[in-house]
Amino acid sequence: MMTLRRLAVAALALPPLAALAVPVTVQLRGPGGQPLADAAVAVEVKGRPTKTTTAKAEMGQRDRQFTPQLLIVQTGTAVNFPNFDTVRHHVYSISPIKVIDIKLYSGTPTEPIVFDKPGVAALGCNIHDRMSAHIIVVDTPTFARTDAKGQATFDLPPGEHVVKAWHAGQKAATLQSLKLDVPAAGGTSTLTLAD
């Protein structure tokens, strides 16, 4: 029969959950097989928090452009909209996940905007029609933007996970759900977005 002391020593010898993670590269491809650079990729892992109350992010305006063009945040993130230009901007979004109307301003608005629903928010400026950007809101802290090869690398536990992905070239203005099977040894998984 195992004593409490032996049980405690055995429990200490077990690797923590983070140590069970393996490196996984997710490669996103379009319907024609082309790699999708600058796509949003988020991996929903059971047990990881879906929302945050402390995260902050920034969607600036510089040289009459939004910067960055694609911002990925976890649900509950407070986003500031600083204007670094010498001209004023009027930032708006009529997207279902968040309606925004920051009237003509310079500097930084006093209150950030909290993105509390997952999905895609398209941004524009009522003064400068060529300005556009997207904020992708995901229910996971595990997300990235794909590189020029359409790849993003994560440390994930082996098993089945859900990937939420979006690319500016797709017709739908919603995140697509894809299945991701992570083998015990990790590796590369190629996922294809529908058009």
Summary of the structure (lengths in Angstrom):
residues: 195
radius of gyration: 20.2
end to end distance: 60.5
largest distance: 76.2
contacts: 572
relative contact order: 0.28
helix: 7%
strand: 49%
